[in-house]
Amino acid sequence: MNKIYLCAGNKGGTGKSMVATALIDAFLQRGIEPFVIETDDANPDVFKAHSETVQCAAMSLDEADGWIEMINSLDKARGIPVIVNTAARNSAGVARYGQTLKSTLGELGRTMVTMWVINRQRDSLELLADYLDAMPVGKDHQVHVVRNGYYGSTEKFQLYNGSQLKKRIEEGGGHTLDFPDLADRVADQMATQRLTIQAAMKEMPLGHRAELIRWRDEAFKSLAQVM
């Protein structure tokens, strides 16, 4: 309940929004309503889908003001898990202002959990290495890597699987999670109509719902390891 989940990756298209959406749903399945912060002002899909069902706020982390606003929002949401969906370009903001957030975690009584979503390309790992330098792992910060199954099976993430970066993550107490792929027609309808998982379960055709149930169960099992 005292954790801040940062769905990150610092590049577009890795699946950060889907991980954030699944994490919101996982908490709701447990009867816990999280506080959601959307920082992707170019594509605020998570905010637009969930703003009427859970408490949400939108802000930019490109400048210091956004980090100040986020910390103030976290202060008001004590005792509630927080899920932050980040923008692809946030690496510069994290490098400049990330320590501002880390310096307040003790007073907020929170730990930060970064869910770093990767595809199979080298830049996902290079950006993660830069992130770890800017936001080191410690007692107040955990980092987990999420292999997005949209980009292939676990074995296909060869650059990460055999890397020193994976060893660094796991030696620091982090996990490597496998996030399931969702059929394109289902994912596309959810994105186009900006549906929450709960709404999609009611509105989609039976075949779509069957696929969504499969994906939802697998996503819950994966994310439960770090909740």
Secondary structure, DSSP 4 states (H G I P E B T S, - for coil): --EEEEEE-SSTTSSHHHHHHHHHHHHHHTT---EEEE--SSS-HHHHHHTTTS-EEE---SSHHHHHHHHHHHHHTTTS-EEEEPPTTTHHHHHHHHHHHHTTHHHHT-EEEEEEEE-SSHHHHHHHHHHHHHS--BTTEEEEEEEEGGG--GGG-HHHHTSHHHHHHHHTT--EEEEPP--HHHHHHHHHHT--HHHHHHHS-HHHHHHHHHHHHHHHHHHGGG-
